[in-house]
Amino acid sequence: MPLRFIPWALSIVIAVLTGLYCFIGPGGHLIWLLFALFLFFSWIGFRDLIQNQHAILHNYPLTGHLRFLFEFIRPEIRQYFLESDNEEIPFSRAQRALVYQRAKGDSDKRPFGTLTNMYQPNVEILLQKGSPTASPDLHSLRVTVGGSSCTQPYAISLFNISAMSFGALSANAIMALNRGAQKGGFAHDTGEGSVSSYHRKYGGDLIWEIGSGYFGCRTQDGRFDPERFKTVALEPQVKMIEIKLSQGAKPGHGGVLPASKVTPEIAVTRGVSLGEDCISPASHSAFKSPLELCLFIQELRTLSNGKPVGFKLCIGNIADWFAVVKAMLESKIYPDFIVVDGSEGGTGAAPVEFADNIGMPMRDGLRLVHTSLVGVGLRDQIRIGGAGKIVSAFDMMRALVIGADWCNSARGFMFAIGCIQSRSCHTDHCPTGVATQDRLRQSALNPMDKSERVYRFHHETLLAFADMCAAAGIKSHQEIDEDLILRRNPQGKLQPLVEQLIKIPPGALLGDQAKQILDEQMPGLGKQWQEAKPSVW
């Protein structure tokens, strides 16, 4: 007999012996239990041997199931016992611990020095001053969003909740996030799933994201409905309108919420039919070109009575971005803000290829958007938000150095309300009730308690940011300059972070030397600028 069959054979032998003892001998509860258990193991082994779907089980009856068990619990084993403190998969233990500690109000101090090898490539350091200043007042850590065409500008916090929809997150998670935002005076992006009753319950400031499905402002056939949009946009709680062109988790990819997951609440919130698939197309039907996007921005600004209107995107084809820039110049219609979402973003489940290999990371995309607007003289009129794995004050500082005016965080605030990075968001089996519509699972998440953690995480992160500003001699976040952070390059030399990124001089793209200047920054970039047409993507 092959050795691999021995565990199954032993189960049969033990089942036979315990069975004889039960039926012939005195038996007893324990013997009956053993008989039932090993009879079950014997049946499992027999079923494995006769099936032909799994070669492992056929060749290793009974013991083959251990392989599937270990594969199932592998992420948990790795997370709790094997991963290092600084290994990001996608967030390191140290990053998660920082959020948990700040959210709970525990000490976030680290003893005995850094765990980071300061001489390895890509290490980044903030340059402190010899004479630190007083920390900026936390209430001053805001930036006003709204250009010359905006009549209701909004003073947004430097740190806000990034786009996550009701449907992707549970009702209790949405309430916890919004109540925390209300208490802390910062913004909560709705995600493209529209404004639900759970967003409205506690009155926290909202950024209403409008995706290609036009949820909450759609006609029956899925097109944009101006009147429905106007009804929601005029609500005082809605502070800004954000058109989603693409998202970091899956740029260039639409989505489908299966009919089985469309609950009555989701159907009402999104304006879709109960019992039908909820489809979010890959592209918009309200506009088909950069110029039409500008006109759509103008329409939404008018319908919302002058509230800030902008768009979110993950940079992909650079010529497409340049086409948007040229459309702004041609139409003289400017968004009030642009949110740059990095491809490292990930609250939305996505195909592996889209998650790993499509879209530009936040730092590169953010720098491109910032320096392009500088190059055409529009940077002072358009605010920029950055989103992509931002959970700490240094993450915020880096984003502002690169070119952002404010930062958004999605997974950081998920950690604050209890997410443990089980990476089961798409299964509806979230163990902490954050990313599920299962009422029993989400009942474990207490919105009142978790909202306090949301508030504390935001407050403590801004406090740490203010302390970093003081150490760097910065009295206001508006004084942050591009030379504030050094980064060690692959050759081991420290150099300003921005020297490793592109930099276009002010107004340089408005002249005849635009192609040459861009090619000096990155070979082929000038060609992308020349090929960009405002009338076509």
C-alpha positions as MATLAB code, in Angstrom:
seq = 'MPLRFIPWALSIVIAVLTGLYCFIGPGGHLIWLLFALFLFFSWIGFRDLIQNQHAILHNYPLTGHLRFLFEFIRPEIRQYFLESDNEEIPFSRAQRALVYQRAKGDSDKRPFGTLTNMYQPNVEILLQKGSPTASPDLHSLRVTVGGSSCTQPYAISLFNISAMSFGALSANAIMALNRGAQKGGFAHDTGEGSVSSYHRKYGGDLIWEIGSGYFGCRTQDGRFDPERFKTVALEPQVKMIEIKLSQGAKPGHGGVLPASKVTPEIAVTRGVSLGEDCISPASHSAFKSPLELCLFIQELRTLSNGKPVGFKLCIGNIADWFAVVKAMLESKIYPDFIVVDGSEGGTGAAPVEFADNIGMPMRDGLRLVHTSLVGVGLRDQIRIGGAGKIVSAFDMMRALVIGADWCNSARGFMFAIGCIQSRSCHTDHCPTGVATQDRLRQSALNPMDKSERVYRFHHETLLAFADMCAAAGIKSHQEIDEDLILRRNPQGKLQPLVEQLIKIPPGALLGDQAKQILDEQMPGLGKQWQEAKPSVW';
ca = [
       0.000    0.000    0.000;
       1.374    3.490   -0.863;
       2.405    5.426    2.222;
       0.093    8.268    1.268;
      -2.910    5.956    1.801;
      -1.927    5.038    5.369;
      -3.869    7.853    7.186;
      -7.048    6.853    5.321;
      -6.402    3.150    5.999;
      -5.864    3.833    9.687;
      -9.141    5.735    9.804;
     -10.925    2.684    8.348;
      -9.252    0.322   10.829;
     -10.090    2.548   13.810;
     -13.660    2.961   12.563;
     -14.060   -0.830   12.300;
     -12.565   -1.486   15.743;
     -14.555    1.216   17.516;
     -17.687    0.062   15.679;
     -17.231   -3.502   16.879;
     -16.631   -2.240   20.393;
     -19.829   -0.148   20.211;
     -22.061   -2.918   18.861;
     -20.504   -5.941   20.583;
     -18.755   -4.500   23.638;
     -19.940   -2.137   26.341;
     -19.554    0.958   24.140;
     -19.824    4.297   25.920;
     -20.205    7.906   24.781;
     -16.527    8.429   24.020;
     -16.279    5.233   21.924;
     -19.431    6.152   19.983;
     -17.925    9.606   19.320;
     -14.665    8.096   18.069;
     -16.579    5.645   15.889;
     -18.598    8.452   14.287;
     -15.508   10.606   13.768;
     -13.367    7.938   12.088;
     -16.319    6.637   10.073;
     -16.673   10.167    8.743;
     -12.927   10.294    7.944;
     -13.221    6.933    6.155;
     -16.110    8.199    4.048;
     -14.191   11.392    3.179;
     -11.205    9.315    2.042;
     -13.409    7.061   -0.085;
     -15.078   10.069   -1.700;
     -11.680   11.609   -2.411;
     -10.481    8.403   -4.090;
     -13.428    8.078   -6.481;
     -13.743   11.753   -7.461;
     -11.799   13.080  -10.472;
     -11.925   16.864  -10.024;
      -8.955   17.287   -7.669;
      -5.792   15.318   -8.371;
      -4.390   16.112   -4.915;
      -7.390   14.550   -3.173;
      -7.421   11.527   -5.481;
      -3.741   10.774   -4.835;
      -3.817   11.731   -1.158;
      -7.228   10.693    0.176;
      -8.082   12.416    3.450;
      -4.673   14.075    4.022;
      -5.002   16.052    0.776;
      -7.485   18.316    2.560;
      -4.663   19.641    4.726;
      -3.257   21.377    1.669;
      -6.505   23.312    1.140;
      -6.756   24.084    4.863;
      -3.236   25.513    5.022;
      -3.821   27.496    1.835;
      -7.024   28.921    3.343;
      -5.391   30.085    6.582;
      -2.073   31.100    4.991;
      -2.833   34.881    4.939;
      -3.691   34.855    8.639;
      -0.637   32.770    9.556;
       1.591   35.136    7.565;
      -0.016   38.270    8.983;
       0.107   37.224   12.633;
       3.324   35.197   12.807;
       5.615   35.654    9.795;
       5.480   39.148    8.291;
       7.963   41.770    9.456;
       6.838   45.051   10.997;
       7.722   47.022    7.851;
       6.632   44.598    5.133;
       3.814   46.259    3.190;
       1.256   43.676    1.975;
      -0.350   46.083    1.237;
      -0.006   47.869    4.602;
       2.716   46.893    7.033;
       2.103   45.887   10.617;
       3.747   49.134   11.713;
       1.403   51.212    9.556;
      -1.677   49.411   10.841;
      -0.485   49.645   14.435;
      -0.019   53.401   14.066;
      -3.615   53.843   12.925;
      -4.996   51.556   15.633;
      -3.074   53.358   18.368;
      -4.097   56.824   17.259;
      -7.711   55.777   16.723;
      -7.923   54.234   20.205;
      -6.136   57.111   21.891;
      -3.208   54.879   22.884;
       0.404   56.010   22.827;
       1.923   55.959   19.333;
       5.494   56.382   20.573;
       8.221   53.923   19.510;
      11.028   52.911   21.897;
      14.684   52.158   21.172;
      14.986   53.888   17.807;
      13.849   53.275   14.269;
      13.469   49.817   12.734;
      14.304   51.242    9.300;
      17.757   50.888    7.740;
      18.396   54.561    7.014;
      21.050   53.779    4.401;
      18.928   51.644    2.096;
      17.600   53.046   -1.201;
      14.310   55.004   -1.154;
      14.591   56.025    2.502;
      13.075   59.490    2.927;
      13.851   62.103    5.568;
      12.326   65.454    6.481;
      14.838   68.277    6.962;
      14.309   69.880   10.355;
      15.397   73.435   11.223;
      17.950   74.496   13.806;
      15.288   76.726   15.365;
      11.876   74.999   15.302;
       8.761   77.166   15.423;
       5.503   76.770   17.300;
       3.146   74.150   15.833;
       0.464   75.552   13.503;
      -3.025   75.701   14.968;
      -4.962   72.610   13.882;
      -7.892   74.754   12.740;
      -5.575   76.473   10.255;
      -4.762   73.181    8.491;
      -7.295   73.812    5.752;
      -7.289   74.944    2.152;
     -10.063   76.816    0.358;
     -11.411   75.053   -2.739;
     -13.233   77.142   -5.324;
     -12.063   79.110   -8.361;
     -13.368   82.337   -9.839;
     -16.556   80.665  -11.140;
     -17.370   79.118   -7.766;
     -19.735   81.065   -5.498;
     -19.729   78.597   -2.569;
     -16.063   77.802   -1.876;
     -15.300   75.154    0.736;
     -12.486   75.196    3.290;
     -11.424   71.552    3.264;
      -9.237   69.880    5.894;
      -5.786   68.729    4.841;
      -6.835   65.159    5.754;
     -10.160   63.636    4.690;
     -12.006   60.369    4.085;
     -11.498   59.114    0.543;
     -14.225   57.697   -1.714;
     -15.929   54.542   -0.417;
     -19.545   53.776   -1.358;
     -22.455   52.523    0.675;
     -22.703   49.038   -0.778;
     -18.960   48.542   -0.705;
     -19.031   49.498    2.984;
     -21.740   48.579    5.459;
     -24.346   51.003    6.752;
     -22.710   51.012   10.186;
     -19.319   51.779    8.661;
     -20.756   54.734    6.714;
     -22.417   56.110    9.857;
     -19.221   55.723   11.884;
     -17.156   57.523    9.243;
     -19.621   60.359    8.788;
     -20.202   60.954   12.489;
     -16.425   61.073   12.988;
     -16.106   63.537   10.090;
     -18.853   65.693   11.564;
     -17.174   65.824   14.962;
     -13.734   66.504   13.493;
     -14.854   69.008   10.855;
     -13.433   67.204    7.849;
     -14.898   65.859    4.599;
     -16.338   62.446    3.788;
     -16.319   61.396    0.114;
     -19.429   59.338   -0.685;
     -17.891   57.171   -3.403;
     -19.905   56.684   -6.578;
     -22.734   54.858   -4.752;
     -24.399   58.242   -4.061;
     -25.665   59.861   -0.885;
     -27.499   57.393    1.358;
     -29.598   57.973    4.458;
     -26.593   56.756    6.446;
     -24.459   59.579    5.033;
     -27.152   62.073    6.023;
     -27.843   60.833    9.548;
     -25.101   62.731   11.379;
     -24.605   65.669    9.013;
     -20.887   65.384    8.283;
     -19.600   67.345    5.277;
     -19.906   65.362    2.047;
     -18.055   65.300   -1.243;
     -20.559   63.750   -3.638;
     -18.783   61.547   -6.157;
     -20.531   60.970   -9.473;
     -19.363   58.006  -11.502;
     -20.333   56.712  -14.922;
     -23.435   55.028  -13.472;
     -24.754   58.421  -12.279;
     -26.111   56.802   -9.128;
     -28.496   59.107   -7.331;
     -28.865   61.335  -10.414;
     -29.757   58.959  -13.240;
     -32.621   58.347  -15.608;
     -34.243   54.941  -15.832;
     -31.899   53.952  -18.659;
     -28.788   55.015  -16.726;
     -28.094   58.464  -18.184;
     -27.435   61.684  -16.302;
     -30.581   63.364  -14.934;
     -30.011   67.113  -14.256;
     -33.090   67.516  -12.059;
     -32.255   64.594   -9.790;
     -28.700   65.860   -9.571;
     -29.869   69.334   -8.603;
     -32.088   67.981   -5.822;
     -29.174   66.256   -4.072;
     -26.464   68.788   -4.955;
     -28.361   71.654   -3.315;
     -28.465   69.867    0.049;
     -26.391   71.944    2.512;
     -24.467   68.853    3.629;
     -23.029   68.383    0.108;
     -20.009   70.690   -0.048;
     -18.291   69.634   -3.291;
     -19.084   67.621   -6.426;
     -16.490   65.152   -7.759;
     -16.747   63.533  -11.192;
     -15.027   60.151  -11.157;
     -13.132   59.546  -14.393;
     -11.207   56.578  -13.004;
     -10.106   55.113   -9.690;
      -6.779   53.791   -8.527;
      -8.020   50.301   -7.684;
      -9.120   49.521  -11.241;
      -8.495   52.378  -13.701;
     -10.252   51.956  -17.017;
     -12.542   49.244  -15.686;
     -16.269   49.406  -15.030;
     -18.101   47.434  -12.417;
     -21.195   45.350  -11.752;
     -22.991   44.918   -8.452;
     -24.908   41.651   -8.959;
     -28.668   41.752   -8.530;
     -28.379   39.454   -5.518;
     -26.440   42.184   -3.667;
     -28.771   45.048   -4.611;
     -30.729   45.475   -1.391;
     -33.823   47.730   -1.228;
     -31.719   50.418    0.504;
     -29.025   50.302   -2.178;
     -31.666   50.400   -4.922;
     -33.240   53.543   -3.446;
     -29.890   55.230   -2.807;
     -28.524   54.576   -6.283;
     -31.782   54.960   -8.181;
     -31.655   51.499   -9.734;
     -34.234   48.731  -10.032;
     -34.414   46.069   -7.358;
     -33.589   42.614   -8.702;
     -31.416   43.880  -11.570;
     -27.642   44.114  -11.927;
     -26.294   47.547  -10.958;
     -23.909   48.459  -13.776;
     -21.202   51.107  -13.674;
     -19.805   51.457  -17.238;
     -16.115   51.972  -17.945;
     -16.771   55.413  -19.492;
     -19.242   58.275  -19.134;
     -22.219   58.868  -21.413;
     -22.614   62.541  -20.408;
     -19.370   63.515  -22.159;
     -17.094   61.892  -24.735;
     -14.135   64.271  -24.963;
     -12.069   66.592  -22.752;
     -13.932   69.634  -24.062;
     -17.265   67.995  -23.252;
     -15.913   67.214  -19.767;
     -15.253   70.927  -19.250;
     -18.788   71.748  -20.363;
     -20.143   69.095  -17.980;
     -18.175   70.680  -15.133;
     -19.739   74.018  -15.969;
     -23.216   72.444  -16.067;
     -22.796   70.802  -12.660;
     -21.466   74.021  -11.151;
     -24.553   75.865  -12.401;
     -26.979   73.170  -11.230;
     -25.358   73.064   -7.782;
     -25.645   76.823   -7.425;
     -21.940   77.487   -7.570;
     -20.480   74.725   -5.401;
     -16.924   73.523   -6.143;
     -16.880   70.962   -8.969;
     -13.884   68.889   -9.953;
     -12.872   65.415  -11.035;
     -10.922   62.417   -9.804;
      -8.670   60.293  -11.979;
      -5.843   57.816  -11.932;
      -3.374   58.953  -14.580;
      -2.980   56.500  -17.441;
      -2.293   57.598  -21.012;
      -0.387   60.857  -20.525;
      -1.682   62.287  -23.815;
      -5.225   61.955  -22.420;
      -4.252   64.063  -19.410;
      -2.572   66.634  -21.639;
      -5.758   66.716  -23.730;
      -7.718   67.696  -20.607;
      -5.197   70.469  -19.899;
      -5.544   71.775  -23.460;
      -9.349   71.599  -23.174;
      -9.179   73.819  -20.094;
      -7.047   76.329  -21.974;
      -9.315   76.316  -25.017;
     -12.645   76.469  -23.184;
     -11.431   78.631  -20.302;
     -13.556   76.398  -18.064;
     -11.527   75.171  -15.127;
     -12.359   72.579  -12.500;
     -12.198   73.862   -8.968;
     -10.162   70.832   -7.956;
      -8.587   67.609   -9.214;
      -8.108   64.522   -7.048;
      -5.258   62.289   -8.189;
      -5.897   58.674   -7.192;
      -2.872   56.390   -7.278;
      -2.855   52.878   -8.691;
      -1.749   51.690   -5.235;
      -5.291   52.497   -4.045;
      -7.372   49.450   -3.290;
     -10.661   49.601   -1.387;
     -12.429   48.393   -4.523;
     -11.909   44.746   -5.503;
     -10.296   44.513   -8.936;
      -8.912   42.002  -11.430;
      -5.283   41.192  -10.578;
      -3.892   42.709  -13.768;
      -5.732   45.982  -13.133;
      -4.607   46.139   -9.504;
      -0.957   45.316  -10.255;
      -0.155   46.644  -13.707;
      -2.534   49.396  -14.840;
      -2.510   53.049  -13.846;
       0.122   55.444  -12.543;
       1.042   55.430   -8.831;
      -0.083   58.434   -6.819;
       3.269   60.183   -6.440;
       4.052   60.109  -10.161;
       0.514   61.012  -11.193;
       0.267   63.770   -8.598;
       3.547   65.289   -9.711;
       2.522   65.169  -13.376;
      -0.794   66.916  -12.704;
       0.784   69.551  -10.452;
       3.707   70.418  -12.718;
       1.539   70.375  -15.886;
      -0.771   72.958  -14.354;
       2.272   75.012  -13.356;
       3.481   74.734  -16.952;
       0.263   76.241  -18.347;
      -0.199   78.845  -15.617;
      -3.325   77.301  -14.055;
      -1.937   75.896  -10.807;
      -3.087   78.846   -8.686;
      -6.669   78.432   -9.895;
      -7.040   74.674   -9.352;
      -6.626   72.809   -6.072;
      -5.230   69.269   -6.040;
      -6.014   66.403   -3.687;
      -3.892   63.275   -3.425;
      -5.049   59.758   -2.530;
      -3.014   56.557   -2.335;
      -1.805   54.731    0.808;
      -1.778   57.831    2.999;
      -2.043   56.902    6.684;
       0.554   58.995    8.510;
       1.581   62.620    8.917;
       4.745   61.961    6.905;
       2.633   60.497    4.080;
       0.698   63.781    4.092;
       3.867   65.872    4.162;
       5.327   63.940    1.221;
       2.144   64.424   -0.835;
       2.142   68.175   -0.149;
       5.825   68.431   -1.084;
       5.126   66.668   -4.378;
       2.250   69.002   -5.215;
      -0.992   68.215   -3.345;
      -3.046   70.795   -1.476;
      -4.780   68.173    0.672;
      -4.864   64.403    1.180;
      -7.549   61.718    1.243;
      -7.304   58.331    2.926;
      -9.624   55.352    2.467;
      -7.965   52.319    4.021;
      -6.519   54.414    6.843;
     -10.023   55.255    8.019;
     -11.093   51.655    7.440;
      -8.392   50.594    9.895;
      -9.676   53.238   12.306;
     -13.125   51.612   12.407;
     -11.776   48.098   12.845;
     -10.529   46.713    9.512;
      -7.846   44.061   10.114;
      -6.689   43.744    6.473;
      -8.245   40.302    6.050;
      -8.594   41.166    2.330;
     -12.069   39.628    2.124;
     -13.833   42.857    1.089;
     -15.293   41.340   -2.087;
     -16.713   38.206   -0.409;
     -19.306   39.886    1.857;
     -17.616   37.998    4.713;
     -15.717   40.897    6.274;
     -14.872   39.676    9.810;
     -15.225   43.132   11.384;
     -18.423   44.341    9.686;
     -16.730   47.109    7.697;
     -17.071   45.878    4.095;
     -20.204   43.731    4.141;
     -23.969   43.975    3.760;
     -24.492   41.018    6.086;
     -26.592   42.502    8.908;
     -25.282   40.083   11.507;
     -21.658   40.793   10.646;
     -22.066   44.554   10.501;
     -23.943   44.596   13.815;
     -20.534   43.979   15.438;
     -19.491   47.483   14.340;
     -20.842   50.069   16.781;
     -21.103   53.402   14.901;
     -21.033   55.482   18.074;
     -17.848   53.872   19.370;
     -16.063   53.664   16.010;
     -16.913   57.255   15.096;
     -14.855   58.368   18.101;
     -11.951   56.387   16.674;
     -12.405   58.092   13.304;
     -12.287   61.461   15.029;
      -9.211   60.577   17.093;
      -7.303   59.130   14.125;
      -7.884   62.326   12.150;
      -7.066   64.586   15.106;
      -3.904   62.752   16.158;
      -2.638   62.570   12.567;
      -3.113   66.319   12.110;
      -1.419   66.880   15.467;
       1.586   64.851   14.291;
       1.575   66.809   11.006;
       1.587   70.105   12.912;
       4.506   68.878   15.039;
       6.437   67.980   11.870;
       5.756   71.460   10.487;
       7.128   72.967   13.695;
      10.267   70.829   13.515;
      10.829   71.994    9.939;
      10.370   75.641   10.921;
       7.078   75.931    9.045;
       4.476   78.256   10.553;
       1.832   77.422    7.940;
       1.351   74.475    5.601;
       1.415   76.993    2.753;
       5.158   77.435    3.415;
       5.955   73.802    2.534;
       8.461   73.803   -0.320;
       9.801   71.187   -2.694;
      13.200   70.785   -1.021;
      11.827   69.763    2.370;
      12.235   65.991    1.879;
      15.364   64.121    0.812;
      15.300   60.637   -0.658;
      18.180   58.176   -1.006;
      18.564   57.095   -4.631;
      19.634   53.584   -5.772;
      23.277   54.711   -5.752;
      23.011   55.577   -2.049;
      23.052   59.369   -2.473;
      20.551   61.640   -0.735;
      18.861   64.145   -3.011;
      15.661   66.232   -2.923;
      12.672   64.009   -3.583;
      11.369   66.242   -6.368;
      14.633   65.900   -8.302;
      13.612   62.310   -8.936;
      10.309   63.540  -10.407;
       9.515   65.737  -13.384;
       9.510   69.521  -13.036;
       8.089   71.867  -15.677;
       8.910   75.596  -15.299;
       6.008   78.059  -14.911;
       4.367   78.860  -18.250;
       6.766   76.578  -20.173;
       3.991   74.681  -21.950;
       2.481   77.829  -23.417;
       5.395   78.499  -25.766;
       6.971   76.901  -28.813;
       9.579   75.057  -26.728;
       7.002   72.869  -24.936;
       8.017   69.655  -26.711;
      11.721   70.174  -26.037;
      11.146   71.029  -22.370;
       8.959   67.953  -21.847;
      11.408   65.625  -23.605;
      14.149   66.863  -21.278;
      12.006   65.697  -18.359;
      11.116   62.316  -19.839;
      11.895   61.019  -23.349;
       8.717   60.917  -25.446;
       6.758   63.249  -23.178;
       6.887   66.015  -25.763;
       5.295   63.751  -28.344;
       2.469   63.036  -25.897;
       1.858   66.780  -25.607;
       1.855   67.280  -29.373;
      -0.567   64.380  -29.939;
      -3.031   65.545  -27.276;
      -6.248   66.923  -28.771;
      -8.876   68.658  -26.597;
     -11.655   67.362  -28.843;
     -10.836   63.673  -28.396;
      -9.467   61.365  -25.699;
];
